[in-house]
Each structure stands twice: as C-alpha cells, then as structure tokens.
Amino acid sequence: MQQATYGKSFIDTYLQHCRQKASQVIAAELTETLQTPATFDWLDFSRAQLHVYNIRHIHHHAAQLSLRLRLDTDIDIPWVGSGWRDV
C-alpha cells in the first residue's frame, strides 16, 4: 500500500484555505444562528456547541500528530503556551 504524501506548499495553501473559511463562517454567525441546531443528524448540538466540538476535534488530531512525530522520529513539539499563568 502506497502512502500519499503532501508537499509543504500544498499544506500551506490548504491551511490558508481552512483559516479563511473558518474566519468567514464564524464572522457570519449571529446569536440566533448559534442557537439553531447543527445540521448533522448524529449530533444533538447547537451551532455554538458544534464550533467548540470542532475545536476539540482539531486539538485531538494535533495531539495524535505530535505523538506520531515523537514515536517515529523522536522529534518533540514543545507547547508554545497554554494561556494559563501562575499568579
């Protein structure tokens, strides 16, 4: 089985596309639209809950990629910051 690989240029272009689409979708949301049901039959979520769900889903996959890099290449991805600060 052959694995598909993607070049850096392709990934950068796709990342920019995803960021633009996310910005457009979130900017178009209103209080009313955020309270409406998500359009997935298998999720009983509002659109607001769906946005949070998607963020958690992306976080999960980022953690999986980080683990794969560590296990396969011994490259560790340092956390930039968590937002928490010791007071």
PyMOL Python script that loads the backbone (N, CA, C, O; Angstrom):
from pymol import cmd

cmd.read_pdbstr("""\
ATOM      1  N   MET A   1       0.847  -1.181   0.000  1.00  0.00           N
ATOM      2  CA  MET A   1       0.000   0.000   0.000  1.00  0.00           C
ATOM      3  C   MET A   1       0.890   1.241   0.000  1.00  0.00           C
ATOM      4  O   MET A   1       1.801   1.367   0.818  1.00  0.00           O
ATOM      5  N   GLN A   2       0.615   2.142  -0.917  1.00  0.00           N
ATOM      6  CA  GLN A   2       1.405   3.358  -1.024  1.00  0.00           C
ATOM      7  C   GLN A   2       0.740   4.486  -0.228  1.00  0.00           C
ATOM      8  O   GLN A   2      -0.469   4.700  -0.317  1.00  0.00           O
ATOM      9  N   GLN A   3       1.550   5.193   0.544  1.00  0.00           N
ATOM     10  CA  GLN A   3       1.040   6.316   1.318  1.00  0.00           C
ATOM     11  C   GLN A   3       1.134   7.600   0.514  1.00  0.00           C
ATOM     12  O   GLN A   3       2.123   7.852  -0.175  1.00  0.00           O
ATOM     13  N   ALA A   4       0.090   8.402   0.613  1.00  0.00           N
ATOM     14  CA  ALA A   4       0.109   9.706  -0.050  1.00  0.00           C
ATOM     15  C   ALA A   4       0.911  10.677   0.807  1.00  0.00           C
ATOM     16  O   ALA A   4       0.763  10.711   2.028  1.00  0.00           O
ATOM     17  N   THR A   5       1.745  11.454   0.165  1.00  0.00           N
ATOM     18  CA  THR A   5       2.479  12.497   0.872  1.00  0.00           C
ATOM     19  C   THR A   5       2.162  13.832   0.214  1.00  0.00           C
ATOM     20  O   THR A   5       1.875  13.898  -0.981  1.00  0.00           O
ATOM     21  N   TYR A   6       2.216  14.867   0.990  1.00  0.00           N
ATOM     22  CA  TYR A   6       1.887  16.194   0.506  1.00  0.00           C
ATOM     23  C   TYR A   6       3.075  17.112   0.737  1.00  0.00           C
ATOM     24  O   TYR A   6       3.727  17.046   1.779  1.00  0.00           O
ATOM     25  N   GLY A   7       3.351  17.954  -0.222  1.00  0.00           N
ATOM     26  CA  GLY A   7       4.444  18.897  -0.105  1.00  0.00           C
ATOM     27  C   GLY A   7       4.082  20.072   0.788  1.00  0.00           C
ATOM     28  O   GLY A   7       2.906  20.338   1.038  1.00  0.00           O
ATOM     29  N   LYS A   8       5.094  20.763   1.261  1.00  0.00           N
ATOM     30  CA  LYS A   8       4.890  21.896   2.155  1.00  0.00           C
ATOM     31  C   LYS A   8       4.020  22.974   1.512  1.00  0.00           C
ATOM     32  O   LYS A   8       3.167  23.555   2.184  1.00  0.00           O
ATOM     33  N   SER A   9       4.218  23.246   0.236  1.00  0.00           N
ATOM     34  CA  SER A   9       3.444  24.268  -0.457  1.00  0.00           C
ATOM     35  C   SER A   9       1.959  23.911  -0.464  1.00  0.00           C
ATOM     36  O   SER A   9       1.112  24.768  -0.213  1.00  0.00           O
ATOM     37  N   PHE A  10       1.643  22.646  -0.751  1.00  0.00           N
ATOM     38  CA  PHE A  10       0.249  22.205  -0.747  1.00  0.00           C
ATOM     39  C   PHE A  10      -0.369  22.361   0.638  1.00  0.00           C
ATOM     40  O   PHE A  10      -1.488  22.856   0.773  1.00  0.00           O
ATOM     41  N   ILE A  11       0.357  21.941   1.657  1.00  0.00           N
ATOM     42  CA  ILE A  11      -0.152  22.022   3.032  1.00  0.00           C
ATOM     43  C   ILE A  11      -0.346  23.478   3.444  1.00  0.00           C
ATOM     44  O   ILE A  11      -1.348  23.807   4.079  1.00  0.00           O
ATOM     45  N   ASP A  12       0.593  24.353   3.094  1.00  0.00           N
ATOM     46  CA  ASP A  12       0.451  25.783   3.413  1.00  0.00           C
ATOM     47  C   ASP A  12      -0.781  26.381   2.732  1.00  0.00           C
ATOM     48  O   ASP A  12      -1.523  27.151   3.343  1.00  0.00           O
ATOM     49  N   THR A  13      -0.992  26.022   1.470  1.00  0.00           N
ATOM     50  CA  THR A  13      -2.160  26.523   0.735  1.00  0.00           C
ATOM     51  C   THR A  13      -3.456  26.024   1.369  1.00  0.00           C
ATOM     52  O   THR A  13      -4.406  26.790   1.530  1.00  0.00           O
ATOM     53  N   TYR A  14      -3.494  24.751   1.725  1.00  0.00           N
ATOM     54  CA  TYR A  14      -4.684  24.175   2.344  1.00  0.00           C
ATOM     55  C   TYR A  14      -4.942  24.798   3.717  1.00  0.00           C
ATOM     56  O   TYR A  14      -6.091  25.061   4.071  1.00  0.00           O
ATOM     57  N   LEU A  15      -3.895  25.030   4.477  1.00  0.00           N
ATOM     58  CA  LEU A  15      -4.037  25.670   5.788  1.00  0.00           C
ATOM     59  C   LEU A  15      -4.639  27.061   5.646  1.00  0.00           C
ATOM     60  O   LEU A  15      -5.532  27.429   6.409  1.00  0.00           O
ATOM     61  N   GLN A  16      -4.160  27.839   4.678  1.00  0.00           N
ATOM     62  CA  GLN A  16      -4.708  29.170   4.444  1.00  0.00           C
ATOM     63  C   GLN A  16      -6.186  29.104   4.048  1.00  0.00           C
ATOM     64  O   GLN A  16      -6.989  29.927   4.487  1.00  0.00           O
ATOM     65  N   HIS A  17      -6.535  28.126   3.222  1.00  0.00           N
ATOM     66  CA  HIS A  17      -7.934  27.930   2.825  1.00  0.00           C
ATOM     67  C   HIS A  17      -8.797  27.644   4.062  1.00  0.00           C
ATOM     68  O   HIS A  17      -9.862  28.238   4.231  1.00  0.00           O
ATOM     69  N   CYS A  18      -8.339  26.746   4.910  1.00  0.00           N
ATOM     70  CA  CYS A  18      -9.094  26.387   6.122  1.00  0.00           C
ATOM     71  C   CYS A  18      -9.246  27.582   7.055  1.00  0.00           C
ATOM     72  O   CYS A  18     -10.323  27.801   7.611  1.00  0.00           O
ATOM     73  N   ARG A  19      -8.191  28.347   7.229  1.00  0.00           N
ATOM     74  CA  ARG A  19      -8.264  29.527   8.098  1.00  0.00           C
ATOM     75  C   ARG A  19      -9.245  30.563   7.553  1.00  0.00           C
ATOM     76  O   ARG A  19     -10.022  31.146   8.308  1.00  0.00           O
ATOM     77  N   GLN A  20      -9.206  30.788   6.243  1.00  0.00           N
ATOM     78  CA  GLN A  20     -10.127  31.759   5.632  1.00  0.00           C
ATOM     79  C   GLN A  20     -11.574  31.300   5.779  1.00  0.00           C
ATOM     80  O   GLN A  20     -12.452  32.094   6.117  1.00  0.00           O
ATOM     81  N   LYS A  21     -11.816  30.027   5.526  1.00  0.00           N
ATOM     82  CA  LYS A  21     -13.181  29.508   5.635  1.00  0.00           C
ATOM     83  C   LYS A  21     -13.675  29.601   7.073  1.00  0.00           C
ATOM     84  O   LYS A  21     -14.815  30.006   7.304  1.00  0.00           O
ATOM     85  N   ALA A  22     -12.845  29.235   8.039  1.00  0.00           N
ATOM     86  CA  ALA A  22     -13.241  29.314   9.450  1.00  0.00           C
ATOM     87  C   ALA A  22     -13.555  30.756   9.839  1.00  0.00           C
ATOM     88  O   ALA A  22     -14.541  31.016  10.527  1.00  0.00           O
ATOM     89  N   SER A  23     -12.721  31.684   9.402  1.00  0.00           N
ATOM     90  CA  SER A  23     -12.956  33.100   9.713  1.00  0.00           C
ATOM     91  C   SER A  23     -14.276  33.581   9.122  1.00  0.00           C
ATOM     92  O   SER A  23     -15.030  34.296   9.782  1.00  0.00           O
ATOM     93  N   GLN A  24     -14.556  33.190   7.880  1.00  0.00           N
ATOM     94  CA  GLN A  24     -15.800  33.609   7.222  1.00  0.00           C
ATOM     95  C   GLN A  24     -17.027  33.018   7.917  1.00  0.00           C
ATOM     96  O   GLN A  24     -18.016  33.716   8.139  1.00  0.00           O
ATOM     97  N   VAL A  25     -16.960  31.745   8.255  1.00  0.00           N
ATOM     98  CA  VAL A  25     -18.105  31.087   8.888  1.00  0.00           C
ATOM     99  C   VAL A  25     -18.380  31.695  10.258  1.00  0.00           C
ATOM    100  O   VAL A  25     -19.530  31.990  10.586  1.00  0.00           O
ATOM    101  N   ILE A  26     -17.343  31.883  11.052  1.00  0.00           N
ATOM    102  CA  ILE A  26     -17.524  32.428  12.401  1.00  0.00           C
ATOM    103  C   ILE A  26     -17.995  33.880  12.342  1.00  0.00           C
ATOM    104  O   ILE A  26     -18.844  34.287  13.134  1.00  0.00           O
ATOM    105  N   ALA A  27     -17.447  34.666  11.404  1.00  0.00           N
ATOM    106  CA  ALA A  27     -17.855  36.068  11.275  1.00  0.00           C
ATOM    107  C   ALA A  27     -19.323  36.199  10.869  1.00  0.00           C
ATOM    108  O   ALA A  27     -19.974  37.191  11.197  1.00  0.00           O
ATOM    109  N   ALA A  28     -19.836  35.208  10.163  1.00  0.00           N
ATOM    110  CA  ALA A  28     -21.228  35.267   9.704  1.00  0.00           C
ATOM    111  C   ALA A  28     -22.235  34.831  10.774  1.00  0.00           C
ATOM    112  O   ALA A  28     -23.439  35.022  10.601  1.00  0.00           O
ATOM    113  N   GLU A  29     -21.755  34.248  11.871  1.00  0.00           N
ATOM    114  CA  GLU A  29     -22.660  33.764  12.915  1.00  0.00           C
ATOM    115  C   GLU A  29     -23.301  34.930  13.665  1.00  0.00           C
ATOM    116  O   GLU A  29     -22.675  35.965  13.895  1.00  0.00           O
ATOM    117  N   LEU A  30     -24.537  34.736  14.031  1.00  0.00           N
ATOM    118  CA  LEU A  30     -25.288  35.673  14.865  1.00  0.00           C
ATOM    119  C   LEU A  30     -25.778  34.914  16.090  1.00  0.00           C
ATOM    120  O   LEU A  30     -25.746  33.683  16.110  1.00  0.00           O
ATOM    121  N   THR A  31     -26.224  35.628  17.097  1.00  0.00           N
ATOM    122  CA  THR A  31     -26.763  34.962  18.285  1.00  0.00           C
ATOM    123  C   THR A  31     -27.842  33.966  17.883  1.00  0.00           C
ATOM    124  O   THR A  31     -27.903  32.856  18.413  1.00  0.00           O
ATOM    125  N   GLU A  32     -28.688  34.367  16.948  1.00  0.00           N
ATOM    126  CA  GLU A  32     -29.780  33.495  16.511  1.00  0.00           C
ATOM    127  C   GLU A  32     -29.266  32.240  15.811  1.00  0.00           C
ATOM    128  O   GLU A  32     -29.764  31.144  16.065  1.00  0.00           O
ATOM    129  N   THR A  33     -28.269  32.391  14.929  1.00  0.00           N
ATOM    130  CA  THR A  33     -27.771  31.221  14.197  1.00  0.00           C
ATOM    131  C   THR A  33     -27.000  30.283  15.119  1.00  0.00           C
ATOM    132  O   THR A  33     -27.023  29.068  14.922  1.00  0.00           O
ATOM    133  N   LEU A  34     -26.322  30.828  16.114  1.00  0.00           N
ATOM    134  CA  LEU A  34     -25.577  29.983  17.050  1.00  0.00           C
ATOM    135  C   LEU A  34     -26.505  29.124  17.900  1.00  0.00           C
ATOM    136  O   LEU A  34     -26.089  28.085  18.413  1.00  0.00           O
ATOM    137  N   GLN A  35     -27.750  29.545  18.054  1.00  0.00           N
ATOM    138  CA  GLN A  35     -28.712  28.801  18.861  1.00  0.00           C
ATOM    139  C   GLN A  35     -29.463  27.751  18.050  1.00  0.00           C
ATOM    140  O   GLN A  35     -30.150  26.908  18.626  1.00  0.00           O
ATOM    141  N   THR A  36     -29.344  27.788  16.727  1.00  0.00           N
ATOM    142  CA  THR A  36     -30.055  26.809  15.901  1.00  0.00           C
ATOM    143  C   THR A  36     -29.337  25.469  15.938  1.00  0.00           C
ATOM    144  O   THR A  36     -28.140  25.411  16.219  1.00  0.00           O
ATOM    145  N   PRO A  37     -30.055  24.400  15.660  1.00  0.00           N
ATOM    146  CA  PRO A  37     -29.421  23.076  15.675  1.00  0.00           C
ATOM    147  C   PRO A  37     -28.360  22.948  14.580  1.00  0.00           C
ATOM    148  O   PRO A  37     -28.480  23.533  13.503  1.00  0.00           O
ATOM    149  N   ALA A  38     -27.331  22.175  14.880  1.00  0.00           N
ATOM    150  CA  ALA A  38     -26.332  21.848  13.862  1.00  0.00           C
ATOM    151  C   ALA A  38     -27.004  20.975  12.802  1.00  0.00           C
ATOM    152  O   ALA A  38     -28.031  20.352  13.071  1.00  0.00           O
ATOM    153  N   THR A  39     -26.437  20.931  11.621  1.00  0.00           N
ATOM    154  CA  THR A  39     -27.086  20.216  10.523  1.00  0.00           C
ATOM    155  C   THR A  39     -26.601  18.774  10.379  1.00  0.00           C
ATOM    156  O   THR A  39     -26.563  18.236   9.273  1.00  0.00           O
ATOM    157  N   PHE A  40     -26.236  18.160  11.483  1.00  0.00           N
ATOM    158  CA  PHE A  40     -25.815  16.762  11.463  1.00  0.00           C
ATOM    159  C   PHE A  40     -26.818  15.943  12.264  1.00  0.00           C
ATOM    160  O   PHE A  40     -27.075  16.233  13.433  1.00  0.00           O
ATOM    161  N   ASP A  41     -27.379  14.923  11.635  1.00  0.00           N
ATOM    162  CA  ASP A  41     -28.398  14.102  12.298  1.00  0.00           C
ATOM    163  C   ASP A  41     -27.856  13.363  13.515  1.00  0.00           C
ATOM    164  O   ASP A  41     -28.598  13.094  14.460  1.00  0.00           O
ATOM    165  N   TRP A  42     -26.560  13.032  13.497  1.00  0.00           N
ATOM    166  CA  TRP A  42     -25.993  12.219  14.567  1.00  0.00           C
ATOM    167  C   TRP A  42     -25.488  13.050  15.755  1.00  0.00           C
ATOM    168  O   TRP A  42     -25.028  12.485  16.747  1.00  0.00           O
ATOM    169  N   LEU A  43     -25.569  14.372  15.667  1.00  0.00           N
ATOM    170  CA  LEU A  43     -25.165  15.236  16.770  1.00  0.00           C
ATOM    171  C   LEU A  43     -26.355  16.083  17.217  1.00  0.00           C
ATOM    172  O   LEU A  43     -26.986  16.758  16.404  1.00  0.00           O
ATOM    173  N   ASP A  44     -26.648  16.041  18.492  1.00  0.00           N
ATOM    174  CA  ASP A  44     -27.727  16.865  19.037  1.00  0.00           C
ATOM    175  C   ASP A  44     -27.100  18.116  19.638  1.00  0.00           C
ATOM    176  O   ASP A  44     -27.088  18.297  20.855  1.00  0.00           O
ATOM    177  N   PHE A  45     -26.580  18.977  18.766  1.00  0.00           N
ATOM    178  CA  PHE A  45     -25.831  20.159  19.181  1.00  0.00           C
ATOM    179  C   PHE A  45     -26.444  21.411  18.569  1.00  0.00           C
ATOM    180  O   PHE A  45     -27.101  21.362  17.530  1.00  0.00           O
ATOM    181  N   SER A  46     -26.213  22.519  19.235  1.00  0.00           N
ATOM    182  CA  SER A  46     -26.465  23.808  18.594  1.00  0.00           C
ATOM    183  C   SER A  46     -25.237  24.141  17.747  1.00  0.00           C
ATOM    184  O   SER A  46     -24.200  23.487  17.868  1.00  0.00           O
ATOM    185  N   ARG A  47     -25.353  25.147  16.899  1.00  0.00           N
ATOM    186  CA  ARG A  47     -24.192  25.558  16.097  1.00  0.00           C
ATOM    187  C   ARG A  47     -23.061  26.058  16.993  1.00  0.00           C
ATOM    188  O   ARG A  47     -21.891  25.853  16.671  1.00  0.00           O
ATOM    189  N   ALA A  48     -23.385  26.709  18.107  1.00  0.00           N
ATOM    190  CA  ALA A  48     -22.343  27.164  19.036  1.00  0.00           C
ATOM    191  C   ALA A  48     -21.591  25.962  19.610  1.00  0.00           C
ATOM    192  O   ALA A  48     -20.362  25.970  19.677  1.00  0.00           O
ATOM    193  N   GLN A  49     -22.323  24.937  20.021  1.00  0.00           N
ATOM    194  CA  GLN A  49     -21.680  23.741  20.555  1.00  0.00           C
ATOM    195  C   GLN A  49     -20.852  23.038  19.486  1.00  0.00           C
ATOM    196  O   GLN A  49     -19.810  22.454  19.786  1.00  0.00           O
ATOM    197  N   LEU A  50     -21.314  23.095  18.237  1.00  0.00           N
ATOM    198  CA  LEU A  50     -20.576  22.470  17.144  1.00  0.00           C
ATOM    199  C   LEU A  50     -19.211  23.125  16.949  1.00  0.00           C
ATOM    200  O   LEU A  50     -18.227  22.438  16.677  1.00  0.00           O
ATOM    201  N   HIS A  51     -19.145  24.452  17.087  1.00  0.00           N
ATOM    202  CA  HIS A  51     -17.849  25.134  16.957  1.00  0.00           C
ATOM    203  C   HIS A  51     -16.877  24.660  18.041  1.00  0.00           C
ATOM    204  O   HIS A  51     -15.704  24.418  17.757  1.00  0.00           O
ATOM    205  N   VAL A  52     -17.351  24.530  19.262  1.00  0.00           N
ATOM    206  CA  VAL A  52     -16.496  24.043  20.356  1.00  0.00           C
ATOM    207  C   VAL A  52     -16.085  22.592  20.091  1.00  0.00           C
ATOM    208  O   VAL A  52     -14.927  22.226  20.295  1.00  0.00           O
ATOM    209  N   TYR A  53     -17.023  21.777  19.644  1.00  0.00           N
ATOM    210  CA  TYR A  53     -16.758  20.380  19.304  1.00  0.00           C
ATOM    211  C   TYR A  53     -15.652  20.288  18.249  1.00  0.00           C
ATOM    212  O   TYR A  53     -14.744  19.465  18.369  1.00  0.00           O
ATOM    213  N   ASN A  54     -15.731  21.137  17.212  1.00  0.00           N
ATOM    214  CA  ASN A  54     -14.720  21.132  16.156  1.00  0.00           C
ATOM    215  C   ASN A  54     -13.346  21.518  16.679  1.00  0.00           C
ATOM    216  O   ASN A  54     -12.342  20.929  16.278  1.00  0.00           O
ATOM    217  N   ILE A  55     -13.291  22.506  17.574  1.00  0.00           N
ATOM    218  CA  ILE A  55     -12.005  22.902  18.164  1.00  0.00           C
ATOM    219  C   ILE A  55     -11.402  21.736  18.935  1.00  0.00           C
ATOM    220  O   ILE A  55     -10.204  21.472  18.824  1.00  0.00           O
ATOM    221  N   ARG A  56     -12.220  21.038  19.713  1.00  0.00           N
ATOM    222  CA  ARG A  56     -11.730  19.880  20.463  1.00  0.00           C
ATOM    223  C   ARG A  56     -11.259  18.776  19.523  1.00  0.00           C
ATOM    224  O   ARG A  56     -10.270  18.100  19.802  1.00  0.00           O
ATOM    225  N   HIS A  57     -11.963  18.595  18.417  1.00  0.00           N
ATOM    226  CA  HIS A  57     -11.605  17.571  17.438  1.00  0.00           C
ATOM    227  C   HIS A  57     -10.242  17.888  16.808  1.00  0.00           C
ATOM    228  O   HIS A  57      -9.398  17.002  16.669  1.00  0.00           O
ATOM    229  N   ILE A  58     -10.035  19.138  16.433  1.00  0.00           N
ATOM    230  CA  ILE A  58      -8.747  19.563  15.868  1.00  0.00           C
ATOM    231  C   ILE A  58      -7.633  19.368  16.894  1.00  0.00           C
ATOM    232  O   ILE A  58      -6.546  18.902  16.551  1.00  0.00           O
ATOM    233  N   HIS A  59      -7.900  19.722  18.148  1.00  0.00           N
ATOM    234  CA  HIS A  59      -6.908  19.546  19.214  1.00  0.00           C
ATOM    235  C   HIS A  59      -6.532  18.076  19.349  1.00  0.00           C
ATOM    236  O   HIS A  59      -5.358  17.750  19.523  1.00  0.00           O
ATOM    237  N   HIS A  60      -7.508  17.197  19.273  1.00  0.00           N
ATOM    238  CA  HIS A  60      -7.262  15.761  19.374  1.00  0.00           C
ATOM    239  C   HIS A  60      -6.317  15.291  18.265  1.00  0.00           C
ATOM    240  O   HIS A  60      -5.369  14.550  18.525  1.00  0.00           O
ATOM    241  N   HIS A  61      -6.579  15.725  17.033  1.00  0.00           N
ATOM    242  CA  HIS A  61      -5.725  15.304  15.914  1.00  0.00           C
ATOM    243  C   HIS A  61      -4.330  15.926  15.999  1.00  0.00           C
ATOM    244  O   HIS A  61      -3.349  15.287  15.616  1.00  0.00           O
ATOM    245  N   ALA A  62      -4.229  17.147  16.487  1.00  0.00           N
ATOM    246  CA  ALA A  62      -2.903  17.759  16.671  1.00  0.00           C
ATOM    247  C   ALA A  62      -2.090  16.945  17.672  1.00  0.00           C
ATOM    248  O   ALA A  62      -0.889  16.744  17.489  1.00  0.00           O
ATOM    249  N   ALA A  63      -2.744  16.482  18.723  1.00  0.00           N
ATOM    250  CA  ALA A  63      -2.050  15.655  19.719  1.00  0.00           C
ATOM    251  C   ALA A  63      -1.618  14.324  19.105  1.00  0.00           C
ATOM    252  O   ALA A  63      -0.526  13.834  19.395  1.00  0.00           O
ATOM    253  N   GLN A  64      -2.464  13.739  18.263  1.00  0.00           N
ATOM    254  CA  GLN A  64      -2.086  12.490  17.591  1.00  0.00           C
ATOM    255  C   GLN A  64      -0.876  12.693  16.683  1.00  0.00           C
ATOM    256  O   GLN A  64       0.033  11.863  16.663  1.00  0.00           O
ATOM    257  N   LEU A  65      -0.862  13.790  15.935  1.00  0.00           N
ATOM    258  CA  LEU A  65       0.282  14.073  15.060  1.00  0.00           C
ATOM    259  C   LEU A  65       1.556  14.290  15.864  1.00  0.00           C
ATOM    260  O   LEU A  65       2.630  13.829  15.477  1.00  0.00           O
ATOM    261  N   SER A  66       1.432  14.989  16.975  1.00  0.00           N
ATOM    262  CA  SER A  66       2.584  15.229  17.836  1.00  0.00           C
ATOM    263  C   SER A  66       3.130  13.909  18.374  1.00  0.00           C
ATOM    264  O   SER A  66       4.343  13.698  18.407  1.00  0.00           O
ATOM    265  N   LEU A  67       2.239  13.034  18.790  1.00  0.00           N
ATOM    266  CA  LEU A  67       2.661  11.724  19.293  1.00  0.00           C
ATOM    267  C   LEU A  67       3.354  10.926  18.196  1.00  0.00           C
ATOM    268  O   LEU A  67       4.388  10.308  18.450  1.00  0.00           O
ATOM    269  N   ARG A  68       2.805  10.927  16.976  1.00  0.00           N
ATOM    270  CA  ARG A  68       3.414  10.184  15.869  1.00  0.00           C
ATOM    271  C   ARG A  68       4.825  10.694  15.588  1.00  0.00           C
ATOM    272  O   ARG A  68       5.746   9.901  15.388  1.00  0.00           O
ATOM    273  N   LEU A  69       4.996  12.030  15.573  1.00  0.00           N
ATOM    274  CA  LEU A  69       6.336  12.586  15.353  1.00  0.00           C
ATOM    275  C   LEU A  69       7.302  12.131  16.433  1.00  0.00           C
ATOM    276  O   LEU A  69       8.445  11.772  16.148  1.00  0.00           O
ATOM    277  N   ARG A  70       6.832  12.148  17.682  1.00  0.00           N
ATOM    278  CA  ARG A  70       7.708  11.756  18.785  1.00  0.00           C
ATOM    279  C   ARG A  70       8.085  10.288  18.686  1.00  0.00           C
ATOM    280  O   ARG A  70       9.248   9.930  18.872  1.00  0.00           O
ATOM    281  N   LEU A  71       7.104   9.431  18.392  1.00  0.00           N
ATOM    282  CA  LEU A  71       7.371   7.991  18.342  1.00  0.00           C
ATOM    283  C   LEU A  71       8.192   7.597  17.118  1.00  0.00           C
ATOM    284  O   LEU A  71       9.084   6.754  17.219  1.00  0.00           O
ATOM    285  N   ASP A  72       7.904   8.194  15.968  1.00  0.00           N
ATOM    286  CA  ASP A  72       8.558   7.784  14.725  1.00  0.00           C
ATOM    287  C   ASP A  72       9.904   8.449  14.480  1.00  0.00           C
ATOM    288  O   ASP A  72      10.779   7.848  13.856  1.00  0.00           O
ATOM    289  N   THR A  73      10.089   9.684  14.961  1.00  0.00           N
ATOM    290  CA  THR A  73      11.309  10.423  14.636  1.00  0.00           C
ATOM    291  C   THR A  73      12.035  10.969  15.856  1.00  0.00           C
ATOM    292  O   THR A  73      13.110  11.557  15.736  1.00  0.00           O
ATOM    293  N   ASP A  74      11.449  10.773  17.022  1.00  0.00           N
ATOM    294  CA  ASP A  74      11.995  11.296  18.273  1.00  0.00           C
ATOM    295  C   ASP A  74      12.080  12.829  18.253  1.00  0.00           C
ATOM    296  O   ASP A  74      12.940  13.422  18.904  1.00  0.00           O
ATOM    297  N   ILE A  75      11.176  13.454  17.496  1.00  0.00           N
ATOM    298  CA  ILE A  75      11.069  14.913  17.465  1.00  0.00           C
ATOM    299  C   ILE A  75       9.930  15.308  18.395  1.00  0.00           C
ATOM    300  O   ILE A  75       8.809  14.822  18.250  1.00  0.00           O
ATOM    301  N   ASP A  76      10.211  16.173  19.332  1.00  0.00           N
ATOM    302  CA  ASP A  76       9.184  16.624  20.265  1.00  0.00           C
ATOM    303  C   ASP A  76       8.696  18.007  19.845  1.00  0.00           C
ATOM    304  O   ASP A  76       9.484  18.851  19.417  1.00  0.00           O
ATOM    305  N   ILE A  77       7.408  18.227  19.969  1.00  0.00           N
ATOM    306  CA  ILE A  77       6.810  19.525  19.653  1.00  0.00           C
ATOM    307  C   ILE A  77       6.562  20.249  20.973  1.00  0.00           C
ATOM    308  O   ILE A  77       5.665  19.865  21.723  1.00  0.00           O
ATOM    309  N   PRO A  78       7.340  21.286  21.269  1.00  0.00           N
ATOM    310  CA  PRO A  78       7.122  21.991  22.543  1.00  0.00           C
ATOM    311  C   PRO A  78       5.844  22.814  22.484  1.00  0.00           C
ATOM    312  O   PRO A  78       5.503  23.379  21.445  1.00  0.00           O
ATOM    313  N   TRP A  79       5.153  22.875  23.594  1.00  0.00           N
ATOM    314  CA  TRP A  79       3.954  23.727  23.678  1.00  0.00           C
ATOM    315  C   TRP A  79       4.391  25.178  23.753  1.00  0.00           C
ATOM    316  O   TRP A  79       5.288  25.530  24.519  1.00  0.00           O
ATOM    317  N   VAL A  80       3.759  26.005  22.961  1.00  0.00           N
ATOM    318  CA  VAL A  80       4.087  27.440  22.946  1.00  0.00           C
ATOM    319  C   VAL A  80       3.568  28.086  24.215  1.00  0.00           C
ATOM    320  O   VAL A  80       4.251  28.911  24.822  1.00  0.00           O
ATOM    321  N   GLY A  81       2.388  27.721  24.609  1.00  0.00           N
ATOM    322  CA  GLY A  81       1.788  28.269  25.813  1.00  0.00           C
ATOM    323  C   GLY A  81       0.363  27.776  25.919  1.00  0.00           C
ATOM    324  O   GLY A  81      -0.270  27.433  24.921  1.00  0.00           O
ATOM    325  N   SER A  82      -0.130  27.745  27.134  1.00  0.00           N
ATOM    326  CA  SER A  82      -1.471  27.225  27.328  1.00  0.00           C
ATOM    327  C   SER A  82      -2.483  28.302  27.675  1.00  0.00           C
ATOM    328  O   SER A  82      -3.682  28.033  27.747  1.00  0.00           O
ATOM    329  N   GLY A  83      -2.007  29.517  27.888  1.00  0.00           N
ATOM    330  CA  GLY A  83      -2.926  30.564  28.298  1.00  0.00           C
ATOM    331  C   GLY A  83      -3.033  30.709  29.810  1.00  0.00           C
ATOM    332  O   GLY A  83      -3.510  31.721  30.321  1.00  0.00           O
ATOM    333  N   TRP A  84      -2.578  29.673  30.514  1.00  0.00           N
ATOM    334  CA  TRP A  84      -2.603  29.715  31.979  1.00  0.00           C
ATOM    335  C   TRP A  84      -1.367  30.442  32.484  1.00  0.00           C
ATOM    336  O   TRP A  84      -0.269  30.282  31.950  1.00  0.00           O
ATOM    337  N   ARG A  85      -1.564  31.230  33.504  1.00  0.00           N
ATOM    338  CA  ARG A  85      -0.426  31.927  34.100  1.00  0.00           C
ATOM    339  C   ARG A  85      -0.479  31.786  35.614  1.00  0.00           C
ATOM    340  O   ARG A  85      -1.531  31.932  36.236  1.00  0.00           O
ATOM    341  N   ASP A  86       0.663  31.504  36.179  1.00  0.00           N
ATOM    342  CA  ASP A  86       0.762  31.445  37.635  1.00  0.00           C
ATOM    343  C   ASP A  86       0.695  32.861  38.182  1.00  0.00           C
ATOM    344  O   ASP A  86       1.409  33.751  37.722  1.00  0.00           O
ATOM    345  N   VAL A  87      -0.157  33.058  39.154  1.00  0.00           N
ATOM    346  CA  VAL A  87      -0.298  34.394  39.722  1.00  0.00           C
ATOM    347  C   VAL A  87       0.439  34.460  41.050  1.00  0.00           C
ATOM    348  O   VAL A  87       0.447  35.505  41.701  1.00  0.00           O
TER     349      VAL A  87
END
""", "prot")
cmd.dss("prot")
cmd.show_as("cartoon", "prot")
cmd.util.cbc("prot")
cmd.orient("prot")
